[in-house]
Amino acid sequence: MKGKLVIVSAPSGAGKTTIVNHLLSKGLDLEFSVSATTRKPRGKETHGKEYYFISVDDFRKRIKNNEFVEWEEVYKDQFYGTLKMEIERILSHKKHVIFDVDVKGGISLKRVFGNLGVSLFIMPPSVKELEKRLLARGTDKSDKVQERINKALEEMKLADKFDYIILNDHLKDATEEAESVVTSFLKR
């Protein structure tokens, strides 16, 4: 049956995007749901591929127009959300939807879609390792990294709200476990 949803969430730096990209490469009829955000692009990110980069005013207008399935103000004036039209676009292609979303967004999507979705929480092996990964990324200054660490500590307390918790201590093991969970879910 087409039209199932795979929700992947994690604290920033835990490896969710790497795992999502692995799942997309496995021929599971998954299509990536592009989220909207008000943050600026990082590195080589492009509008419409990794995110829909929109202004804070446009994002707020879309909230008022009820265009989001879920949205969060993750940091002050830094919004992320899932557009209803994006899910409809993917489902119209007879594909399954895969989401790479923040933790609160993942919980919201699971609440909205229930058994049509499976939710995976990617757990970092430790806060120390998470900090190391965030610093190695080189995209944030140390104060922003600390802000992300503090947020991660709160998000990790919410892991039990997900269907599966996958420890990303060794990437190969984590990707294989995620692939097994998702393959099994899509066959149901």
TORNU-476456 format. One line per 2 residues: number of its first residue (from 1); their letters; for each residue x, y, z of C-alpha. Coordinates in pm, 1 decimal. Last residue first. Layout:
NUM> A> X,Y,Z  ...
//
This chain:
188> RK> 255.4,-424.9,643.0  539.6,-422.2,388.2
186> LF> 619.6,-53.7,452.0  669.3,-117.5,824.2
184> ST> 910.6,-408.2,768.3  1119.2,-205.5,524.0
182> VV> 1122.4,91.1,765.4  1237.8,-111.7,1067.0
180> SE> 1504.4,-301.1,868.7  1634.7,16.4,702.6
178> AE> 1656.3,193.3,1038.8  1850.7,-99.9,1186.1
176> ET> 2088.4,-108.0,888.5  2142.6,268.2,906.3
174> AD> 2215.2,251.5,1280.9  2456.2,-41.6,1245.5
172> KL> 2653.3,129.6,967.6  2655.7,460.8,1156.6
170> HD> 2809.2,318.3,1473.4  2686.5,484.2,1793.5
168> NL> 2363.1,595.4,1631.3  2121.0,438.3,1878.3
166> II> 1783.3,380.8,1714.5  1475.6,450.1,1925.7
164> YD> 1157.2,314.4,1769.1  786.5,403.9,1788.6
162> FK> 862.0,753.2,1918.9  728.5,922.2,2235.6
160> DA> 1002.2,742.2,2432.5  1262.7,973.0,2277.5
158> LK> 1114.8,1281.5,2448.4  1387.1,1316.3,2716.1
156> ME> 1641.6,1321.9,2431.7  1480.0,1644.2,2311.0
154> EL> 1557.9,1830.6,2633.9  1926.9,1734.2,2629.1
152> AK> 1936.3,1810.2,2257.0  1815.1,2166.6,2321.6
150> NI> 2105.6,2228.8,2558.9  2345.6,2080.8,2302.6
148> RE> 2200.7,2299.4,2024.3  2246.7,2614.1,2235.9
146> QV> 2605.0,2504.3,2309.5  2667.2,2464.8,1935.8
144> KD> 2522.9,2814.1,1882.4  2765.5,2956.7,2139.9
142> SK> 3054.2,2766.3,1975.0  2987.4,2912.7,1629.0
140> DT> 2791.9,2700.6,1383.6  2853.6,2537.6,1043.7
138> GR> 3183.4,2365.9,1123.3  3036.2,2016.1,1103.4
136> AL> 3320.0,1899.5,1329.2  3182.1,2117.0,1612.5
134> LR> 2840.0,1953.8,1581.5  2991.8,1605.6,1570.8
132> KE> 3207.8,1667.5,1881.5  2906.6,1810.3,2069.1
130> LE> 2705.9,1499.4,1982.4  2992.1,1277.5,2098.8
128> KV> 3000.3,1457.7,2436.8  2619.8,1436.2,2464.4
126> SP> 2646.1,1060.9,2423.5  2571.1,779.8,2175.9
124> PM> 2332.2,1003.5,1979.0  1976.4,874.1,1959.5
122> IF> 1791.4,868.9,1626.7  1419.8,867.8,1706.4
120> LS> 1213.6,678.1,1452.3  841.2,729.2,1391.8
118> VG> 620.3,502.3,1180.4  326.4,659.6,1003.6
116> LN> -15.2,552.2,876.8  -72.1,421.9,1231.4
114> GF> -119.1,773.6,1370.6  -107.9,1048.0,1105.6
112> VR> -167.8,1361.5,1315.5  -4.8,1237.9,1639.3
110> KL> 289.3,1094.4,1446.0  333.7,1427.8,1267.2
108> SI> 324.8,1619.4,1596.4  582.9,1392.1,1761.4
106> GG> 811.8,1430.0,1460.0  771.5,1808.3,1464.8
104> KV> 863.0,1814.3,1833.8  1177.7,1613.4,1758.0
102> DV> 1298.5,1808.0,1456.0  1216.0,1672.9,1113.6
100> DF> 1360.9,1454.6,835.6  1036.7,1321.4,687.5
98> IV> 986.2,1030.8,447.5  667.3,1008.6,242.6
96> HK> 564.8,688.6,63.6  502.4,724.1,-308.4
94> KH> 195.0,718.3,-533.3  300.2,1044.1,-706.8
92> SL> -15.6,1210.4,-563.6  113.7,1108.3,-218.7
90> IR> 428.1,1313.5,-278.0  242.2,1629.5,-384.1
88> EI> -15.0,1593.7,-102.5  266.8,1575.0,153.0
86> EM> 425.9,1890.5,10.7  90.7,2072.4,-13.3
84> KL> 32.7,2019.8,360.8  355.0,2207.6,435.5
82> TG> 575.1,2067.4,711.0  731.8,2328.0,934.8
80> YF> 1044.9,2493.6,1067.2  1064.5,2840.6,1220.4
78> QD> 1366.9,3039.4,1330.9  1233.9,3368.1,1471.8
76> KY> 1367.3,3270.3,1817.8  1479.2,2906.4,1799.9
74> VE> 1269.4,2602.0,1710.4  952.7,2799.1,1635.0
72> EW> 758.5,2490.3,1541.4  528.2,2380.9,1262.0
70> EV> 287.0,2098.7,1186.4  47.8,2006.2,905.9
68> FE> 113.3,2353.9,767.4  -95.6,2565.9,526.9
66> NN> -343.6,2688.3,790.9  -364.3,3036.1,630.2
64> KI> -245.8,3196.2,955.4  53.6,2963.4,960.9
62> RK> 123.8,3048.3,594.6  128.8,3419.6,681.5
60> RF> 371.1,3350.6,967.5  604.8,3166.8,727.5
58> DD> 584.1,3450.3,475.0  672.5,3706.5,743.9
56> VS> 963.2,3493.1,873.0  1097.2,3469.7,518.7
54> IF> 1113.6,3146.6,323.1  1375.6,2879.5,253.6
52> YY> 1196.1,2571.1,122.8  1434.7,2307.9,246.2
50> EK> 1687.6,2044.0,133.7  1579.9,2048.2,-231.0
48> GH> 1330.3,2330.8,-285.3  1576.6,2609.3,-207.1
46> TE> 1935.2,2485.3,-219.3  2177.1,2374.4,50.3
44> KG> 2543.2,2404.9,-58.8  2680.7,2527.1,274.2
42> RP> 2400.7,2624.5,508.0  2085.5,2800.6,382.0
40> KR> 1944.9,3077.5,605.3  1680.0,2993.9,861.4
38> TT> 1311.1,3065.0,795.8  1226.7,2704.0,727.5
36> AS> 994.8,2494.9,512.2  1031.3,2118.6,504.1
34> VS> 1095.1,1913.5,189.2  925.8,1575.3,222.5
32> FE> 1163.8,1319.7,74.7  1016.4,1048.5,-144.7
30> LD> 1019.2,682.3,-52.4  951.4,401.0,-298.4
28> LG> 1178.2,167.3,-98.0  1458.7,170.5,-354.9
26> KS> 1736.8,181.6,-94.1  1888.8,525.3,-166.2
24> LL> 1613.0,714.9,17.0  1682.1,508.4,330.1
22> HN> 2049.5,606.0,323.1  1958.2,973.1,275.0
20> VI> 1726.6,951.9,578.5  2007.7,794.1,782.7
18> TT> 2252.9,1070.1,688.2  1987.3,1332.6,764.5
16> KG> 1916.2,1176.9,1104.9  2279.5,1166.2,1214.6
14> AG> 2271.1,1288.5,1576.4  2398.4,1635.5,1485.7
12> SP> 2079.3,1826.5,1571.2  1866.7,1618.2,1806.9
10> AS> 1676.6,1345.2,1632.3  1372.0,1279.6,1418.2
8> VI> 1280.0,1043.1,1134.7  913.1,1009.5,1038.4
6> VL> 826.6,749.5,774.7  479.9,797.8,627.4
4> KG> 264.7,554.8,433.8  90.4,649.3,111.6
2> KM> 137.3,340.0,-98.3  0.0,0.0,0.0
//
